[in-house]
Amino acid sequence: MATVDRSNEIRTRAADRPTWAIRPGVRFPDWSVIHSPKAEGALGDIFAVLKIERWWDNVSDIEDRLRCILLQDYVRHGRAPTLPALAAMAGISEERAREVLAQLRERDLVVFDAEQDRLSGAYPFTDCDTEHRVLFDGLSVNAMCAIDALGAGAMYERDIVVHSRCRACDRSISVEIQAHGTALASYSPQRAVVWTGLRYADNCAASSLCTVMAFFCSDEHLEEWRTANHPDIQGHRLSMEEAHELGMAIFGPMLRAAS
């Protein structure tokens, strides 16, 4: 199976690992949780494909605050809030909320539905049905992709259970993450792996990159699926542990309080 494996090229010095300030004392991503060369290589390639600097360069306080309010509300109701509700929670006008959401959409931090008139997602979550479900104390939320699902617990500092399916055969895959989202407690089946494909289009990871980031019940099914569906798309085959590192690095800082 051809993969992008840059383990021999991995940058080992912290100074070579790009970071962005989200808020005072909080930097993105959290490189401290990346221990695997494969996870580091995958993270670097994903950032290159996404042009990740767009997420945080010159991000305003109101953009960050509205995004945080939106994400906190997601785990209260399991879906994105309406524009009036979001504006009320932020203490701003609906017109101003719409302007800020447009800025966040340009950064590809939020997603709108097909008619472009309703907020329908904010990474890592979506209102659309996906094969990835994240359980928070009984509340089930759709995640955009496998990495988003695995990183959600670290973002909210909560224990979670992820229910997904093998993209090739539809076999159930479950992952339990404890210690406030930082410890991979168990997963089934034991041979399950994650594929992080590298494809980005139309300024929207949800409809491109996320569609090729999935769980597989085995390496054999990953290879069969890639051969049949995306033989030309490069990416990384990750163990569940490596994929969890990736999720924590990306989503762990997202809601972290300023210091």
VOPAGU-2260 file (C-alpha; in pm, 1 decimal, decimal comma):
REM VOPAGU-2260
SITE   aa  ch    i         X         Y         Z
SITE  MET   A    0       0,0       0,0       0,0
SITE  ALA   A    1     152,9     330,1    -107,5
SITE  THR   A    2     146,0     588,9     167,1
SITE  VAL   A    3     313,0     915,8     239,7
SITE  ASP   A    4     564,2     811,0     505,1
SITE  ARG   A    5     802,0    1084,5     607,5
SITE  SER   A    6     925,9     929,0     929,0
SITE  ASN   A    7    1286,2     981,5     814,4
SITE  GLU   A    8    1217,4    1347,5     742,8
SITE  ILE   A    9    1034,3    1432,8    1063,6
SITE  ARG   A   10    1127,4    1764,4    1214,3
SITE  THR   A   11    1245,2    1693,5    1566,7
SITE  ARG   A   12    1314,0    2041,0    1699,4
SITE  ALA   A   13    1023,0    2224,0    1860,9
SITE  ALA   A   14    1126,9    2538,6    1675,6
SITE  ASP   A   15    1052,4    2362,5    1347,3
SITE  ARG   A   16     697,4    2278,3    1450,2
SITE  PRO   A   17     467,9    2562,4    1339,6
SITE  THR   A   18     224,8    2698,1    1597,5
SITE  TRP   A   19     -33,3    2974,9    1609,4
SITE  ALA   A   20    -163,1    3170,7    1906,3
SITE  ILE   A   21    -537,4    3117,4    1947,5
SITE  ARG   A   22    -566,8    3324,0    2263,9
SITE  PRO   A   23    -324,4    3432,1    2538,7
SITE  GLY   A   24    -128,1    3130,0    2656,8
SITE  VAL   A   25    -293,9    2889,6    2412,2
SITE  ARG   A   26    -118,3    2771,2    2099,4
SITE  PHE   A   27    -233,4    2549,6    1814,7
SITE  PRO   A   28    -162,1    2264,2    1762,4
SITE  ASP   A   29     -62,1    2091,6    2085,2
SITE  TRP   A   30     263,2    1932,6    1975,7
SITE  SER   A   31     324,5    1794,8    2325,5
SITE  VAL   A   32      81,3    1508,1    2263,7
SITE  ILE   A   33     250,8    1398,9    1940,2
SITE  HIS   A   34     491,7    1115,2    2016,6
SITE  SER   A   35     475,5     909,6    1698,1
SITE  PRO   A   36     676,2    1004,5    1387,1
SITE  LYS   A   37     384,4     885,1    1174,5
SITE  ALA   A   38     140,8    1109,7    1360,6
SITE  GLU   A   39     376,7    1405,3    1317,7
SITE  GLY   A   40     414,4    1336,7     947,5
SITE  ALA   A   41      38,5    1308,9     902,9
SITE  LEU   A   42     -22,0    1632,6    1092,1
SITE  GLY   A   43     228,7    1820,3     879,7
SITE  ASP   A   44      76,4    1694,4     555,8
SITE  ILE   A   45    -278,5    1774,0     667,5
SITE  PHE   A   46    -173,4    2127,5     761,3
SITE  ALA   A   47      -7,6    2173,7     422,1
SITE  VAL   A   48    -317,6    2057,7     234,9
SITE  LEU   A   49    -548,8    2277,1     444,4
SITE  LYS   A   50    -316,4    2579,7     434,9
SITE  ILE   A   51    -380,7    2576,9     806,5
SITE  GLU   A   52    -243,7    2925,6     867,0
SITE  ARG   A   53    -578,8    3056,0     735,1
SITE  TRP   A   54    -746,2    2922,3    1047,6
SITE  TRP   A   55    -562,2    3146,9    1289,2
SITE  ASP   A   56    -374,0    3426,8    1112,6
SITE  ASN   A   57    -503,8    3757,0    1254,3
SITE  VAL   A   58    -806,1    3586,2    1408,8
SITE  SER   A   59   -1014,1    3842,4    1598,7
SITE  ASP   A   60   -1142,8    3808,7    1953,3
SITE  ILE   A   61   -1504,0    3804,6    1834,3
SITE  GLU   A   62   -1432,4    3529,0    1581,3
SITE  ASP   A   63   -1273,2    3315,2    1850,7
SITE  ARG   A   64   -1544,9    3390,3    2105,2
SITE  LEU   A   65   -1832,5    3313,9    1869,0
SITE  ARG   A   66   -1669,8    2988,9    1757,4
SITE  CYS   A   67   -1620,3    2880,4    2119,7
SITE  ILE   A   68   -1981,7    2962,8    2208,1
SITE  LEU   A   69   -2098,2    2765,6    1906,8
SITE  LEU   A   70   -1890,2    2460,5    1998,3
SITE  GLN   A   71   -1999,7    2467,8    2362,0
SITE  ASP   A   72   -2362,0    2478,1    2253,4
SITE  TYR   A   73   -2310,2    2179,6    2023,1
SITE  VAL   A   74   -2263,9    1943,3    2317,8
SITE  ARG   A   75   -2570,3    2079,4    2492,1
SITE  HIS   A   76   -2809,0    2015,2    2204,8
SITE  GLY   A   77   -2628,1    1787,6    1959,9
SITE  ARG   A   78   -2656,3    2028,9    1668,6
SITE  ALA   A   79   -2560,0    2381,1    1566,1
SITE  PRO   A   80   -2758,7    2668,3    1718,4
SITE  THR   A   81   -2976,5    2893,4    1507,3
SITE  LEU   A   82   -2846,1    3236,9    1415,1
SITE  PRO   A   83   -3079,1    3417,3    1661,5
SITE  ALA   A   84   -2979,5    3181,9    1943,1
SITE  LEU   A   85   -2609,2    3218,6    1869,2
SITE  ALA   A   86   -2633,0    3597,4    1851,7
SITE  ALA   A   87   -2819,2    3606,4    2182,9
SITE  MET   A   88   -2559,9    3386,0    2354,2
SITE  ALA   A   89   -2281,7    3611,0    2224,8
SITE  GLY   A   90   -2463,3    3932,4    2313,6
SITE  ILE   A   91   -2439,1    4071,2    1961,0
SITE  SER   A   92   -2686,0    4150,4    1684,6
SITE  GLU   A   93   -2790,1    3887,2    1433,0
SITE  GLU   A   94   -2635,5    4098,2    1158,6
SITE  ARG   A   95   -2302,4    4106,4    1341,3
SITE  ALA   A   96   -2321,4    3732,4    1412,6
SITE  ARG   A   97   -2382,4    3666,9    1043,9
SITE  GLU   A   98   -2077,1    3877,4     952,0
SITE  VAL   A   99   -1854,0    3689,4    1195,9
SITE  LEU   A  100   -1982,5    3351,9    1075,9
SITE  ALA   A  101   -1897,5    3455,7     720,7
SITE  GLN   A  102   -1542,9    3529,4     835,3
SITE  LEU   A  103   -1522,5    3190,9    1007,7
SITE  ARG   A  104   -1656,0    3022,2     695,1
SITE  GLU   A  105   -1385,3    3190,4     488,6
SITE  ARG   A  106   -1131,8    3042,0     729,4
SITE  ASP   A  107   -1308,8    2704,2     690,0
SITE  LEU   A  108   -1385,2    2683,1    1061,4
SITE  VAL   A  109   -1762,8    2655,8    1016,1
SITE  VAL   A  110   -1985,5    2500,5     751,4
SITE  PHE   A  111   -2320,7    2607,5     606,8
SITE  ASP   A  112   -2585,1    2385,7     450,3
SITE  ALA   A  113   -2631,4    2347,7      74,5
SITE  GLU   A  114   -2854,9    2654,5      53,4
SITE  GLN   A  115   -2588,3    2856,3     237,9
SITE  ASP   A  116   -2849,5    3003,4     467,5
SITE  ARG   A  117   -2807,6    2794,7     782,3
SITE  LEU   A  118   -2511,9    2703,2     998,4
SITE  SER   A  119   -2472,9    2325,2     982,3
SITE  GLY   A  120   -2134,5    2246,9    1132,3
SITE  ALA   A  121   -1823,9    2358,3    1316,4
SITE  TYR   A  122   -1523,8    2129,1    1327,7
SITE  PRO   A  123   -1530,6    1868,6    1472,2
SITE  PHE   A  124   -1911,4    1844,0    1451,5
SITE  THR   A  125   -2181,1    1849,8    1185,7
SITE  ASP   A  126   -2559,7    1837,7    1172,9
SITE  CYS   A  127   -2535,2    1594,2     880,7
SITE  ASP   A  128   -2557,8    1222,2     946,9
SITE  THR   A  129   -2213,3    1065,8     926,1
SITE  GLU   A  130   -2075,3     725,7    1016,0
SITE  HIS   A  131   -1895,4     880,4    1315,2
SITE  ARG   A  132   -2093,8     936,5    1635,2
SITE  VAL   A  133   -1945,1    1079,6    1954,0
SITE  LEU   A  134   -2122,8    1010,7    2283,5
SITE  PHE   A  135   -2096,6    1261,7    2569,4
SITE  ASP   A  136   -2282,1    1132,6    2874,7
SITE  GLY   A  137   -2554,2     989,8    2651,3
SITE  LEU   A  138   -2574,8    1280,8    2405,7
SITE  SER   A  139   -2480,7    1171,3    2053,7
SITE  VAL   A  140   -2319,0    1415,7    1809,9
SITE  ASN   A  141   -2210,0    1361,8    1448,4
SITE  ALA   A  142   -1837,7    1411,4    1387,6
SITE  MET   A  143   -1699,7    1524,7    1053,1
SITE  CYS   A  144   -1439,6    1245,9    1028,6
SITE  ALA   A  145   -1246,9     983,9    1223,2
SITE  ILE   A  146    -982,0    1228,1    1348,8
SITE  ASP   A  147   -1246,7    1478,8    1456,0
SITE  ALA   A  148   -1427,6    1207,3    1650,5
SITE  LEU   A  149   -1110,8    1093,3    1826,8
SITE  GLY   A  150   -1011,9    1449,2    1923,4
SITE  ALA   A  151   -1348,4    1563,8    2058,2
SITE  GLY   A  152   -1289,5    1433,8    2410,5
SITE  ALA   A  153    -966,2    1629,7    2449,9
SITE  MET   A  154   -1136,8    1945,2    2325,7
SITE  TYR   A  155   -1410,0    1926,7    2590,5
SITE  GLU   A  156   -1190,5    1755,1    2851,7
SITE  ARG   A  157   -1449,3    1479,8    2883,9
SITE  ASP   A  158   -1459,6    1102,3    2852,7
SITE  ILE   A  159   -1624,4     991,6    2529,4
SITE  VAL   A  160   -1723,9     685,6    2331,9
SITE  VAL   A  161   -1692,7     688,3    1953,1
SITE  HIS   A  162   -1915,3     466,3    1741,7
SITE  SER   A  163   -1825,2     435,3    1375,2
SITE  ARG   A  164   -1806,8     179,0    1095,4
SITE  CYS   A  165   -1546,8      31,1     867,4
SITE  ARG   A  166   -1565,3     233,0     547,5
SITE  ALA   A  167   -1510,1     -86,4     344,4
SITE  CYS   A  168   -1742,1    -345,0     502,0
SITE  ASP   A  169   -1966,3    -146,7     740,6
SITE  ARG   A  170   -1848,0    -342,7    1044,4
SITE  SER   A  171   -1904,9    -159,9    1372,0
SITE  ILE   A  172   -1603,0       6,8    1528,3
SITE  SER   A  173   -1607,4     146,0    1881,4
SITE  VAL   A  174   -1348,8     348,0    2070,7
SITE  GLU   A  175   -1353,8     443,0    2438,6
SITE  ILE   A  176   -1146,5     743,0    2544,1
SITE  GLN   A  177   -1100,2     831,8    2911,2
SITE  ALA   A  178    -897,1    1067,9    3133,0
SITE  HIS   A  179   -1082,2    1371,7    2998,6
SITE  GLY   A  180   -1018,4    1272,8    2639,7
SITE  THR   A  181    -646,2    1203,6    2674,5
SITE  ALA   A  182    -627,1     825,2    2724,9
SITE  LEU   A  183    -723,4     566,8    2465,7
SITE  ALA   A  184    -887,5     309,8    2694,3
SITE  SER   A  185   -1006,0      48,8    2443,5
SITE  TYR   A  186   -1118,8      -5,4    2087,6
SITE  SER   A  187   -1280,7    -283,0    1891,0
SITE  PRO   A  188   -1194,6    -459,9    1669,5
SITE  GLN   A  189    -832,7    -475,2    1779,3
SITE  ARG   A  190    -703,2    -458,5    1422,1
SITE  ALA   A  191    -888,8    -135,6    1346,8
SITE  VAL   A  192    -687,1     143,0    1183,2
SITE  VAL   A  193    -744,8     496,1    1055,2
SITE  TRP   A  194    -674,0     637,2     710,2
SITE  THR   A  195    -604,1    1008,8     672,6
SITE  GLY   A  196    -630,0    1084,1     303,0
SITE  LEU   A  197    -503,7    1411,6     160,4
SITE  ARG   A  198    -766,7    1582,6     -52,2
SITE  TYR   A  199    -892,9    1940,6     -19,8
SITE  ALA   A  200   -1127,1    2135,9    -245,1
SITE  ASP   A  201   -1370,1    2429,2    -252,7
SITE  ASN   A  202   -1241,6    2579,8      71,8
SITE  CYS   A  203   -1427,2    2312,3     268,1
SITE  ALA   A  204   -1263,0    2022,4     450,4
SITE  ALA   A  205   -1604,2    1879,2     541,8
SITE  SER   A  206   -1683,6    1794,9     179,4
SITE  SER   A  207   -1330,8    1693,8      75,9
SITE  LEU   A  208   -1063,7    1610,5     333,8
SITE  CYS   A  209   -1307,7    1468,9     588,4
SITE  THR   A  210   -1453,4    1228,1     333,1
SITE  VAL   A  211   -1120,6    1043,8     309,6
SITE  MET   A  212   -1046,2    1027,9     682,6
SITE  ALA   A  213   -1208,2     710,9     804,9
SITE  PHE   A  214   -1192,8     403,0    1024,8
SITE  PHE   A  215   -1124,2      56,5     886,5
SITE  CYS   A  216   -1157,0    -275,3    1065,3
SITE  SER   A  217    -825,2    -400,6     925,3
SITE  ASP   A  218    -535,1    -310,5     700,3
SITE  GLU   A  219    -671,3    -548,6     438,6
SITE  HIS   A  220   -1001,2    -362,3     416,8
SITE  LEU   A  221    -822,5     -28,1     404,9
SITE  GLU   A  222    -615,0    -148,1     110,9
SITE  GLU   A  223    -917,7    -294,3     -68,7
SITE  TRP   A  224   -1114,0      28,5     -24,5
SITE  ARG   A  225    -829,1     249,3    -142,6
SITE  THR   A  226    -763,8      34,1    -447,3
SITE  ALA   A  227   -1130,4      41,4    -545,6
SITE  ASN   A  228   -1210,0     403,7    -462,5
SITE  HIS   A  229    -909,5     633,8    -424,8
SITE  PRO   A  230    -596,5     468,6    -565,3
SITE  ASP   A  231    -438,4     805,1    -650,1
SITE  ILE   A  232    -500,8     987,1    -321,9
SITE  GLN   A  233    -201,7     987,9     -90,5
SITE  GLY   A  234    -228,5     980,6     284,7
SITE  HIS   A  235    -127,5     805,8     603,6
SITE  ARG   A  236    -227,2     475,6     756,5
SITE  LEU   A  237    -232,7     529,5    1132,2
SITE  SER   A  238    -280,2     300,9    1428,1
SITE  MET   A  239    -562,8     397,7    1662,1
SITE  GLU   A  240    -305,6     535,2    1906,0
SITE  GLU   A  241    -142,7     750,2    1637,8
SITE  ALA   A  242    -478,8     876,9    1514,4
SITE  HIS   A  243    -577,5     969,9    1870,2
SITE  GLU   A  244    -256,0    1171,3    1905,8
SITE  LEU   A  245    -350,6    1357,4    1589,9
SITE  GLY   A  246    -699,3    1432,6    1718,7
SITE  MET   A  247    -569,1    1558,8    2052,6
SITE  ALA   A  248    -310,0    1782,5    1887,8
SITE  ILE   A  249    -567,8    1946,9    1662,5
SITE  PHE   A  250    -868,2    1975,5    1891,8
SITE  GLY   A  251    -714,9    1985,4    2239,5
SITE  PRO   A  252    -634,6    2360,4    2225,0
SITE  MET   A  253    -960,6    2464,7    2057,0
SITE  LEU   A  254   -1155,3    2554,0    2374,6
SITE  ARG   A  255    -866,2    2581,7    2618,6
SITE  ALA   A  256    -899,4    2883,3    2846,6
SITE  ALA   A  257    -659,2    3173,2    2811,1
SITE  SER   A  258    -385,0    3198,1    3069,9
